[in-house]
Amino acid sequence: MALLKLQINNRSYEADVEEDTPLLWVLRDNLGLVGTKFGCGIAQCGACTVHLDGEAVRSCVLPVSAVGKGKVTTIEGLSENGDHPVQKAWEEVDVAQCGYCQAGQIMTAAAFLKKNPKPTDAQIVETMSGNLCRCGTYHRIKEAVKSAASKTK
């Protein structure tokens, strides 16, 4: 066990965990940040996506020790009031059905739009295809990303 200091959602946390514990389980089980979901456990579905220093990463396979001094952002920290352009677009387009994958979808889209604020449809589809949606809301996901891109500065 090691006492690790983490910067998550602009707050400092400490977690006394094994260094190879996946970040996902530290977030959910040790820190009570349960917005990030477990999907597959092998970094294939995207439900566990968070940002590490602004990059979208799969927290189910990222050892917490690999975070180091990096800054983690979870869905809870993306915006204080749920008013990030991607979150607003998700609501406007009514993307979610069951909603399970949506935190990971939103985190992937937010990181993508930060790097590419004016994406083509093909770029949106390519980027978002790494996140699975068992309800098949892919058309609405693409529309929400396009909508958010049009409102992002």
OpenMM code with the backbone's topology and positions (N, CA, C; nanometers):
from openmm import Vec3, app, unit

residues = "MET ALA LEU LEU LYS LEU GLN ILE ASN ASN ARG SER TYR GLU ALA ASP VAL GLU GLU ASP THR PRO LEU LEU TRP VAL LEU ARG ASP ASN LEU GLY LEU VAL GLY THR LYS PHE GLY CYS GLY ILE ALA GLN CYS GLY ALA CYS THR VAL HIS LEU ASP GLY GLU ALA VAL ARG SER CYS VAL LEU PRO VAL SER ALA VAL GLY LYS GLY LYS VAL THR THR ILE GLU GLY LEU SER GLU ASN GLY ASP HIS PRO VAL GLN LYS ALA TRP GLU GLU VAL ASP VAL ALA GLN CYS GLY TYR CYS GLN ALA GLY GLN ILE MET THR ALA ALA ALA PHE LEU LYS LYS ASN PRO LYS PRO THR ASP ALA GLN ILE VAL GLU THR MET SER GLY ASN LEU CYS ARG CYS GLY THR TYR HIS ARG ILE LYS GLU ALA VAL LYS SER ALA ALA SER LYS THR LYS".split()
positions = [
    Vec3(0.0840, -0.1175, 0.0000),
    Vec3(0.0000, 0.0000, 0.0000),
    Vec3(0.0890, 0.1245, 0.0000),
    Vec3(0.0360, 0.2280, -0.0647),
    Vec3(0.1082, 0.3551, -0.0697),
    Vec3(0.0069, 0.4680, -0.0549),
    Vec3(0.0464, 0.5716, 0.0127),
    Vec3(-0.0379, 0.6893, 0.0252),
    Vec3(-0.0068, 0.7805, -0.0933),
    Vec3(-0.1007, 0.7859, -0.1863),
    Vec3(-0.0805, 0.8640, -0.3077),
    Vec3(-0.1578, 0.9948, -0.2984),
    Vec3(-0.0949, 1.1014, -0.3443),
    Vec3(-0.1601, 1.2320, -0.3498),
    Vec3(-0.2042, 1.2549, -0.4939),
    Vec3(-0.3301, 1.2881, -0.5094),
    Vec3(-0.3882, 1.3033, -0.6419),
    Vec3(-0.4572, 1.4387, -0.6562),
    Vec3(-0.4498, 1.4945, -0.7755),
    Vec3(-0.5235, 1.6168, -0.8096),
    Vec3(-0.6383, 1.5756, -0.9004),
    Vec3(-0.7595, 1.5834, -0.8473),
    Vec3(-0.8771, 1.5415, -0.9220),
    Vec3(-0.9813, 1.6520, -0.9144),
    Vec3(-1.0274, 1.6945, -1.0294),
    Vec3(-1.1315, 1.7983, -1.0373),
    Vec3(-1.0930, 1.9230, -0.9578),
    Vec3(-0.9653, 1.9602, -0.9703),
    Vec3(-0.9116, 2.0792, -0.9028),
    Vec3(-0.9164, 2.0710, -0.7508),
    Vec3(-0.9161, 1.9509, -0.6986),
    Vec3(-0.9089, 1.9291, -0.5534),
    Vec3(-0.7978, 1.8293, -0.5246),
    Vec3(-0.7437, 1.8356, -0.4047),
    Vec3(-0.6405, 1.7412, -0.3633),
    Vec3(-0.7043, 1.6266, -0.2871),
    Vec3(-0.6608, 1.5054, -0.3202),
    Vec3(-0.7085, 1.3850, -0.2534),
    Vec3(-0.5890, 1.3010, -0.2133),
    Vec3(-0.6090, 1.2159, -0.1150),
    Vec3(-0.5108, 1.1141, -0.0799),
    Vec3(-0.5806, 0.9800, -0.0841),
    Vec3(-0.5094, 0.8798, -0.1332),
    Vec3(-0.5635, 0.7446, -0.1386),
    Vec3(-0.4555, 0.6476, -0.0942),
    Vec3(-0.4879, 0.5648, 0.0018),
    Vec3(-0.3965, 0.4628, 0.0519),
    Vec3(-0.4316, 0.3322, -0.0181),
    Vec3(-0.3671, 0.3095, -0.1314),
    Vec3(-0.4007, 0.1959, -0.2176),
    Vec3(-0.2734, 0.1331, -0.2743),
    Vec3(-0.2901, 0.0153, -0.3303),
    Vec3(-0.1799, -0.0468, -0.4040),
    Vec3(-0.1525, 0.0383, -0.5272),
    Vec3(-0.0257, 0.0542, -0.5616),
    Vec3(0.0111, 0.1412, -0.6721),
    Vec3(-0.0391, 0.0932, -0.8077),
    Vec3(-0.0674, -0.0370, -0.8195),
    Vec3(-0.1167, -0.0884, -0.9479),
    Vec3(-0.2695, -0.0910, -0.9558),
    Vec3(-0.3368, -0.0355, -0.8553),
    Vec3(-0.4829, -0.0282, -0.8585),
    Vec3(-0.5249, 0.0624, -0.9734),
    Vec3(-0.6181, 0.0157, -1.0577),
    Vec3(-0.6647, 0.1029, -1.1658),
    Vec3(-0.7275, 0.2310, -1.1106),
    Vec3(-0.6995, 0.3416, -1.1772),
    Vec3(-0.7539, 0.4704, -1.1368),
    Vec3(-0.9054, 0.4635, -1.1199),
    Vec3(-0.9731, 0.3914, -1.2059),
    Vec3(-1.1193, 0.3792, -1.1976),
    Vec3(-1.1647, 0.3374, -1.0585),
    Vec3(-1.0986, 0.2381, -1.0012),
    Vec3(-1.1420, 0.1861, -0.8714),
    Vec3(-1.1049, 0.2807, -0.7588),
    Vec3(-0.9969, 0.3539, -0.7735),
    Vec3(-0.9630, 0.4553, -0.6736),
    Vec3(-1.0697, 0.5642, -0.6759),
    Vec3(-1.1059, 0.6094, -0.7970),
    Vec3(-1.2091, 0.7121, -0.8090),
    Vec3(-1.3399, 0.6662, -0.7448),
    Vec3(-1.3850, 0.5485, -0.7834),
    Vec3(-1.5166, 0.5006, -0.7398),
    Vec3(-1.5166, 0.4503, -0.5956),
    Vec3(-1.4232, 0.3620, -0.5632),
    Vec3(-1.4281, 0.2927, -0.4339),
    Vec3(-1.3626, 0.3692, -0.3202),
    Vec3(-1.2585, 0.4434, -0.3501),
    Vec3(-1.1862, 0.5126, -0.2441),
    Vec3(-1.2273, 0.6589, -0.2281),
    Vec3(-1.2661, 0.7222, -0.3387),
    Vec3(-1.2938, 0.8655, -0.3336),
    Vec3(-1.4413, 0.8993, -0.3525),
    Vec3(-1.5241, 0.8008, -0.3850),
    Vec3(-1.6672, 0.8236, -0.3996),
    Vec3(-1.7075, 0.9011, -0.5240),
    Vec3(-1.6192, 0.9091, -0.6219),
    Vec3(-1.6505, 0.9753, -0.7484),
    Vec3(-1.7028, 0.8697, -0.8451),
    Vec3(-1.8320, 0.8469, -0.8422),
    Vec3(-1.8915, 0.7324, -0.9121),
    Vec3(-1.9498, 0.7658, -1.0494),
    Vec3(-1.9275, 0.8868, -1.0988),
    Vec3(-1.9760, 0.9209, -1.2317),
    Vec3(-1.9042, 0.8445, -1.3412),
    Vec3(-1.7793, 0.8103, -1.3175),
    Vec3(-1.7012, 0.7311, -1.4126),
    Vec3(-1.7432, 0.5858, -1.3957),
    Vec3(-1.7793, 0.5217, -1.5056),
    Vec3(-1.8378, 0.3869, -1.5000),
    Vec3(-1.7392, 0.2780, -1.5402),
    Vec3(-1.7635, 0.1583, -1.4867),
    Vec3(-1.6925, 0.0387, -1.5300),
    Vec3(-1.7721, -0.0223, -1.6440),
    Vec3(-1.7040, -0.0514, -1.7536),
    Vec3(-1.7703, -0.1163, -1.8658),
    Vec3(-1.7106, -0.2522, -1.8926),
    Vec3(-1.5905, -0.2530, -1.9484),
    Vec3(-1.5300, -0.3792, -1.9917),
    Vec3(-1.4068, -0.4190, -1.9118),
    Vec3(-1.3362, -0.3233, -1.8565),
    Vec3(-1.2148, -0.3525, -1.7818),
    Vec3(-1.0914, -0.3752, -1.8664),
    Vec3(-1.1037, -0.3586, -1.9990),
    Vec3(-0.9890, -0.3803, -2.0882),
    Vec3(-0.9698, -0.2638, -2.1858),
    Vec3(-1.0205, -0.1479, -2.1499),
    Vec3(-1.0012, -0.0241, -2.2273),
    Vec3(-1.0592, -0.0301, -2.3677),
    Vec3(-1.1668, -0.1045, -2.3863),
    Vec3(-1.2253, -0.1173, -2.5187),
    Vec3(-1.3579, -0.0447, -2.5363),
    Vec3(-1.4301, -0.0147, -2.4273),
    Vec3(-1.5649, 0.0411, -2.4434),
    Vec3(-1.5733, 0.1907, -2.4194),
    Vec3(-1.4850, 0.2471, -2.3375),
    Vec3(-1.4837, 0.3902, -2.3151),
    Vec3(-1.5692, 0.4412, -2.2011),
    Vec3(-1.6434, 0.3551, -2.1331),
    Vec3(-1.7297, 0.4008, -2.0234),
    Vec3(-1.6487, 0.4649, -1.9108),
    Vec3(-1.5235, 0.4265, -1.8969),
    Vec3(-1.4390, 0.4734, -1.7866),
    Vec3(-1.3526, 0.5934, -1.8228),
    Vec3(-1.3802, 0.6592, -1.9345),
    Vec3(-1.2950, 0.7676, -1.9830),
    Vec3(-1.2948, 0.8872, -1.8886),
    Vec3(-1.1746, 0.9326, -1.8560),
    Vec3(-1.1513, 1.0549, -1.7791),
    Vec3(-1.0428, 1.1329, -1.8532),
    Vec3(-1.0141, 1.2519, -1.8066),
    Vec3(-0.9035, 1.3290, -1.8639),
    Vec3(-0.7850, 1.3243, -1.7687),
    Vec3(-0.6670, 1.3044, -1.8243),
    Vec3(-0.5418, 1.3162, -1.7506),
    Vec3(-0.4621, 1.4239, -1.8223),
    Vec3(-0.4463, 1.5367, -1.7554),
    Vec3(-0.3812, 1.6530, -1.8161),
    Vec3(-0.4447, 1.6884, -1.9502),
    Vec3(-0.5776, 1.6789, -1.9556),
    Vec3(-0.6528, 1.7175, -2.0747),
    Vec3(-0.6688, 1.6107, -2.1799),
    Vec3(-0.6004, 1.4987, -2.1652),
    Vec3(-0.6087, 1.3894, -2.2620),
    Vec3(-0.7111, 1.2870, -2.2147),
    Vec3(-0.7934, 1.2371, -2.3056),
    Vec3(-0.8881, 1.1314, -2.2716),
    Vec3(-0.8115, 1.0012, -2.2504),
    Vec3(-0.8316, 0.9388, -2.1333),
    Vec3(-0.7661, 0.8122, -2.1011),
    Vec3(-0.8683, 0.7160, -2.0434),
    Vec3(-0.8387, 0.5893, -2.0550),
    Vec3(-0.9266, 0.4835, -2.0021),
    Vec3(-0.8791, 0.4495, -1.8611),
    Vec3(-0.9580, 0.4870, -1.7633),
    Vec3(-0.9174, 0.4717, -1.6239),
    Vec3(-0.9217, 0.3284, -1.5732),
    Vec3(-0.9854, 0.2386, -1.6470),
    Vec3(-0.9940, 0.0993, -1.6007),
    Vec3(-0.8614, 0.0255, -1.6126),
    Vec3(-0.7704, 0.0760, -1.6958),
    Vec3(-0.6411, 0.0094, -1.7137),
    Vec3(-0.5230, 0.0976, -1.6740),
    Vec3(-0.5508, 0.2183, -1.6288),
    Vec3(-0.4442, 0.3102, -1.5914),
    Vec3(-0.4112, 0.2926, -1.4439),
    Vec3(-0.2920, 0.2405, -1.4117),
    Vec3(-0.2563, 0.2272, -1.2708),
    Vec3(-0.2527, 0.3652, -1.2054),
    Vec3(-0.3065, 0.3744, -1.0872),
    Vec3(-0.3132, 0.5040, -1.0197),
    Vec3(-0.1739, 0.5649, -1.0037),
    Vec3(-0.0723, 0.4827, -0.9910),
    Vec3(0.0636, 0.5353, -0.9764),
    Vec3(0.1106, 0.6075, -1.1022),
    Vec3(0.0510, 0.5761, -1.2176),
    Vec3(0.0895, 0.6405, -1.3433),
    Vec3(0.0378, 0.7839, -1.3527),
    Vec3(-0.0550, 0.8204, -1.2658),
    Vec3(-0.1085, 0.9560, -1.2675),
    Vec3(-0.0019, 1.0547, -1.2224),
    Vec3(0.0778, 1.0153, -1.1250),
    Vec3(0.1834, 1.1025, -1.0745),
    Vec3(0.1292, 1.2372, -1.0313),
    Vec3(0.1888, 1.3431, -1.0809),
    Vec3(0.1449, 1.4791, -1.0479),
    Vec3(0.0433, 1.5315, -1.1492),
    Vec3(-0.0038, 1.4439, -1.2374),
    Vec3(-0.1002, 1.4843, -1.3387),
    Vec3(-0.2330, 1.5269, -1.2782),
    Vec3(-0.3082, 1.6012, -1.3568),
    Vec3(-0.4391, 1.6484, -1.3133),
    Vec3(-0.5467, 1.5647, -1.3807),
    Vec3(-0.6300, 1.5035, -1.2980),
    Vec3(-0.7387, 1.4188, -1.3455),
    Vec3(-0.8683, 1.4994, -1.3424),
    Vec3(-0.9457, 1.4850, -1.4482),
    Vec3(-1.0799, 1.5429, -1.4510),
    Vec3(-1.1774, 1.4304, -1.4798),
    Vec3(-1.2784, 1.4190, -1.3949),
    Vec3(-1.3849, 1.3211, -1.4158),
    Vec3(-1.5084, 1.3959, -1.4639),
    Vec3(-1.6127, 1.3226, -1.4947),
    Vec3(-1.7369, 1.3860, -1.5385),
    Vec3(-1.7879, 1.4829, -1.4321),
    Vec3(-1.7633, 1.4536, -1.3057),
    Vec3(-1.8074, 1.5429, -1.1985),
    Vec3(-1.7349, 1.6772, -1.2033),
    Vec3(-1.6144, 1.6790, -1.2594),
    Vec3(-1.5336, 1.7999, -1.2617),
    Vec3(-1.5295, 1.8708, -1.3961),
    Vec3(-1.6010, 1.8180, -1.4945),
    Vec3(-1.5980, 1.8797, -1.6269),
    Vec3(-1.6535, 2.0217, -1.6228),
    Vec3(-1.7580, 2.0413, -1.5441),
    Vec3(-1.8132, 2.1757, -1.5221),
    Vec3(-1.8849, 2.1748, -1.3880),
    Vec3(-1.8913, 2.2905, -1.3259),
    Vec3(-1.9532, 2.2987, -1.1933),
    Vec3(-2.1032, 2.2779, -1.1974),
    Vec3(-2.1671, 2.3247, -1.3039),
    Vec3(-2.3127, 2.3218, -1.3091),
    Vec3(-2.3693, 2.2379, -1.4227),
    Vec3(-2.2873, 2.1500, -1.4791),
    Vec3(-2.3346, 2.0708, -1.5918),
    Vec3(-2.3558, 2.1549, -1.7166),
    Vec3(-2.2812, 2.2660, -1.7265),
    Vec3(-2.3030, 2.3564, -1.8386),
    Vec3(-2.1868, 2.3605, -1.9382),
    Vec3(-2.1040, 2.2583, -1.9379),
    Vec3(-2.0011, 2.2469, -2.0413),
    Vec3(-2.0750, 2.2360, -2.1758),
    Vec3(-2.0209, 2.2938, -2.2822),
    Vec3(-2.0899, 2.2872, -2.4114),
    Vec3(-2.1285, 2.1454, -2.4548),
    Vec3(-2.0449, 2.0475, -2.4244),
    Vec3(-2.0788, 1.9099, -2.4620),
    Vec3(-2.1951, 1.8599, -2.3772),
    Vec3(-2.1944, 1.8864, -2.2487),
    Vec3(-2.3054, 1.8448, -2.1633),
    Vec3(-2.4360, 1.9094, -2.2079),
    Vec3(-2.4314, 2.0370, -2.2404),
    Vec3(-2.5518, 2.1063, -2.2864),
    Vec3(-2.6015, 2.0480, -2.4182),
    Vec3(-2.5074, 2.0188, -2.5093),
    Vec3(-2.5460, 1.9601, -2.6383),
    Vec3(-2.6074, 1.8221, -2.6186),
    Vec3(-2.5548, 1.7460, -2.5246),
    Vec3(-2.6092, 1.6120, -2.4972),
    Vec3(-2.7559, 1.6226, -2.4562),
    Vec3(-2.7866, 1.7215, -2.3745),
    Vec3(-2.9249, 1.7421, -2.3316),
    Vec3(-3.0122, 1.7915, -2.4464),
    Vec3(-2.9616, 1.8890, -2.5219),
    Vec3(-3.0386, 1.9465, -2.6326),
    Vec3(-3.0742, 1.8426, -2.7380),
    Vec3(-2.9803, 1.7536, -2.7675),
    Vec3(-3.0020, 1.6519, -2.8699),
    Vec3(-3.0717, 1.5284, -2.8115),
    Vec3(-3.0791, 1.5213, -2.6783),
    Vec3(-3.1419, 1.4078, -2.6097),
    Vec3(-3.0704, 1.2770, -2.6452),
    Vec3(-2.9388, 1.2783, -2.6242),
    Vec3(-2.8556, 1.1648, -2.6635),
    Vec3(-2.8868, 1.0392, -2.5827),
    Vec3(-2.8922, 1.0517, -2.4531),
    Vec3(-2.8947, 0.9330, -2.3663),
    Vec3(-3.0241, 0.8538, -2.3765),
    Vec3(-3.0083, 0.7214, -2.3754),
    Vec3(-3.1208, 0.6320, -2.3537),
    Vec3(-3.1002, 0.5719, -2.2160),
    Vec3(-3.0205, 0.4664, -2.2068),
    Vec3(-2.9966, 0.4107, -2.0729),
    Vec3(-2.8995, 0.4992, -1.9955),
    Vec3(-2.8104, 0.5680, -2.0666),
    Vec3(-2.7204, 0.6640, -2.0049),
    Vec3(-2.5910, 0.6072, -1.9489),
    Vec3(-2.5744, 0.4773, -1.9464),
    Vec3(-2.4582, 0.4188, -1.8812),
    Vec3(-2.3261, 0.4670, -1.9407),
    Vec3(-2.3172, 0.4740, -2.0700),
    Vec3(-2.1910, 0.5104, -2.1366),
    Vec3(-2.1697, 0.6602, -2.1481),
    Vec3(-2.2676, 0.7386, -2.1119),
    Vec3(-2.2656, 0.8809, -2.1462),
    Vec3(-2.1524, 0.9603, -2.0828),
    Vec3(-2.1152, 0.9322, -1.9597),
    Vec3(-2.0035, 1.0058, -1.8988),
    Vec3(-1.8769, 0.9857, -1.9818),
    Vec3(-1.8494, 0.8635, -2.0201),
    Vec3(-1.7313, 0.8358, -2.1026),
    Vec3(-1.7412, 0.8998, -2.2400),
    Vec3(-1.8606, 0.8972, -2.2983),
    Vec3(-1.8818, 0.9604, -2.4291),
    Vec3(-1.8547, 1.1107, -2.4190),
    Vec3(-1.9107, 1.1736, -2.3171),
    Vec3(-1.8953, 1.3179, -2.2984),
    Vec3(-1.7491, 1.3540, -2.2748),
    Vec3(-1.6796, 1.2760, -2.1934),
    Vec3(-1.5383, 1.3061, -2.1661),
    Vec3(-1.4537, 1.2898, -2.2919),
    Vec3(-1.4826, 1.1898, -2.3723),
    Vec3(-1.4106, 1.1721, -2.4985),
    Vec3(-1.4372, 1.2903, -2.5910),
    Vec3(-1.5643, 1.3289, -2.6028),
    Vec3(-1.6008, 1.4397, -2.6912),
    Vec3(-1.5379, 1.5707, -2.6445),
    Vec3(-1.5381, 1.5960, -2.5149),
    Vec3(-1.4820, 1.7216, -2.4626),
    Vec3(-1.3324, 1.7313, -2.4917),
    Vec3(-1.2584, 1.6230, -2.4700),
    Vec3(-1.1140, 1.6240, -2.4981),
    Vec3(-1.0889, 1.6414, -2.6483),
    Vec3(-1.1696, 1.5745, -2.7283),
    Vec3(-1.1574, 1.5827, -2.8741),
    Vec3(-1.1809, 1.7252, -2.9234),
    Vec3(-1.2871, 1.7883, -2.8761),
    Vec3(-1.3203, 1.9230, -2.9225),
    Vec3(-1.2200, 2.0281, -2.8735),
    Vec3(-1.1573, 2.0013, -2.7620),
    Vec3(-1.0548, 2.0945, -2.7139),
    Vec3(-0.9370, 2.0978, -2.8114),
    Vec3(-0.9051, 1.9815, -2.8684),
    Vec3(-0.7944, 1.9731, -2.9645),
    Vec3(-0.8381, 2.0089, -3.1060),
    Vec3(-0.9632, 1.9798, -3.1369),
    Vec3(-1.0129, 1.9973, -3.2729),
    Vec3(-1.1502, 2.0655, -3.2670),
    Vec3(-1.1538, 2.1964, -3.2506),
    Vec3(-1.2806, 2.2664, -3.2300),
    Vec3(-1.3708, 2.2726, -3.3533),
    Vec3(-1.3185, 2.2417, -3.4699),
    Vec3(-1.3998, 2.2452, -3.5918),
    Vec3(-1.3854, 2.1128, -3.6679),
    Vec3(-1.4321, 2.0033, -3.6089),
    Vec3(-1.4127, 1.8728, -3.6718),
    Vec3(-1.5082, 1.8480, -3.7884),
    Vec3(-1.4649, 1.7628, -3.8769),
    Vec3(-1.5531, 1.7153, -3.9841),
    Vec3(-1.6387, 1.6015, -3.9282),
    Vec3(-1.7429, 1.5662, -4.0013),
    Vec3(-1.8258, 1.4531, -3.9599),
    Vec3(-1.7414, 1.3261, -3.9496),
    Vec3(-1.6520, 1.3064, -4.0451),
    Vec3(-1.5679, 1.1862, -4.0445),
    Vec3(-1.4773, 1.1827, -3.9217),
    Vec3(-1.4229, 1.2974, -3.8821),
    Vec3(-1.3377, 1.3019, -3.7627),
    Vec3(-1.4184, 1.2719, -3.6363),
    Vec3(-1.5394, 1.3218, -3.6306),
    Vec3(-1.6263, 1.2939, -3.5156),
    Vec3(-1.6543, 1.1448, -3.5074),
    Vec3(-1.6940, 1.0870, -3.6191),
    Vec3(-1.7267, 0.9437, -3.6212),
    Vec3(-1.6044, 0.8610, -3.5828),
    Vec3(-1.4892, 0.8946, -3.6391),
    Vec3(-1.3675, 0.8188, -3.6085),
    Vec3(-1.3332, 0.8267, -3.4600),
    Vec3(-1.3360, 0.9457, -3.4036),
    Vec3(-1.3010, 0.9626, -3.2628),
    Vec3(-1.4014, 0.8944, -3.1720),
    Vec3(-1.5277, 0.9160, -3.1962),
    Vec3(-1.6302, 0.8645, -3.1064),
    Vec3(-1.6541, 0.7155, -3.1243),
    Vec3(-1.6050, 0.6565, -3.2328),
    Vec3(-1.6251, 0.5127, -3.2542),
    Vec3(-1.5480, 0.4286, -3.1519),
    Vec3(-1.4549, 0.4901, -3.0798),
    Vec3(-1.3826, 0.4194, -2.9749),
    Vec3(-1.4637, 0.4021, -2.8479),
    Vec3(-1.5789, 0.4649, -2.8415),
    Vec3(-1.6687, 0.4514, -2.7263),
    Vec3(-1.7926, 0.3751, -2.7710),
    Vec3(-1.8260, 0.2724, -2.6979),
    Vec3(-1.9407, 0.1896, -2.7331),
    Vec3(-2.0669, 0.2369, -2.6625),
    Vec3(-2.1783, 0.2258, -2.7342),
    Vec3(-2.3095, 0.2590, -2.6792),
    Vec3(-2.4015, 0.1413, -2.7070),
    Vec3(-2.4410, 0.0710, -2.6030),
    Vec3(-2.5232, -0.0482, -2.6251),
    Vec3(-2.6625, -0.0126, -2.6744),
    Vec3(-2.7036, 0.1125, -2.6564),
    Vec3(-2.8355, 0.1557, -2.7046),
    Vec3(-2.8307, 0.2023, -2.8501),
    Vec3(-2.7119, 0.2202, -2.9037),
    Vec3(-2.6975, 0.2571, -3.0442),
    Vec3(-2.7329, 0.4013, -3.0751),
    Vec3(-2.7013, 0.4928, -2.9859),
    Vec3(-2.7360, 0.6340, -3.0087),
    Vec3(-2.6268, 0.7080, -3.0863),
    Vec3(-2.5553, 0.6386, -3.1701),
    Vec3(-2.4413, 0.6971, -3.2401),
    Vec3(-2.4785, 0.8185, -3.3248),
    Vec3(-2.5928, 0.8165, -3.3911),
    Vec3(-2.6330, 0.9315, -3.4725),
    Vec3(-2.6528, 1.0545, -3.3831),
    Vec3(-2.7172, 1.0369, -3.2687),
    Vec3(-2.7392, 1.1501, -3.1782),
    Vec3(-2.6082, 1.1957, -3.1144),
    Vec3(-2.5180, 1.1022, -3.0872),
    Vec3(-2.3861, 1.1391, -3.0337),
    Vec3(-2.3150, 1.2296, -3.1337),
    Vec3(-2.3147, 1.1899, -3.2609),
    Vec3(-2.2499, 1.2718, -3.3641),
    Vec3(-2.3156, 1.4095, -3.3718),
    Vec3(-2.4465, 1.4142, -3.3676),
    Vec3(-2.5168, 1.5433, -3.3737),
    Vec3(-2.4830, 1.6313, -3.2532),
    Vec3(-2.4724, 1.5711, -3.1357),
    Vec3(-2.4389, 1.6486, -3.0157),
    Vec3(-2.2966, 1.7023, -3.0230),
    Vec3(-2.2033, 1.6226, -3.0719),
    Vec3(-2.0648, 1.6697, -3.0860),
    Vec3(-2.0598, 1.7846, -3.1861),
    Vec3(-2.1330, 1.7723, -3.2972),
    Vec3(-2.1390, 1.8812, -3.3957),
    Vec3(-2.1986, 2.0069, -3.3332),
    Vec3(-2.3036, 1.9900, -3.2565),
    Vec3(-2.3683, 2.1039, -3.1917),
    Vec3(-2.2719, 2.1711, -3.0933),
    Vec3(-2.2053, 2.0916, -3.0123),
    Vec3(-2.1102, 2.1471, -2.9160),
    Vec3(-1.9963, 2.2186, -2.9873),
    Vec3(-1.9509, 2.1619, -3.0980),
    Vec3(-1.8418, 2.2249, -3.1739),
    Vec3(-1.8841, 2.3612, -3.2246),
    Vec3(-2.0076, 2.3746, -3.2641),
    Vec3(-2.0538, 2.5034, -3.3173),
    Vec3(-2.0653, 2.6092, -3.2092),
    Vec3(-2.0685, 2.5658, -3.0823),
    Vec3(-2.0832, 2.6595, -2.9703),
    Vec3(-1.9553, 2.6768, -2.8901),
    Vec3(-1.8529, 2.6006, -2.9236),
    Vec3(-1.7267, 2.6068, -2.8513),
    Vec3(-1.6396, 2.7175, -2.9097),
    Vec3(-1.5794, 2.7911, -2.8223),
    Vec3(-1.4940, 2.9026, -2.8678),
    Vec3(-1.3532, 2.8555, -2.8912),
] * unit.nanometer
topology = app.Topology()
chain = topology.addChain("A")
for resn in residues:
    res = topology.addResidue(resn, chain)
    for name in ("N", "CA", "C"):
        topology.addAtom(name, app.Element.getBySymbol(name[0]), res)
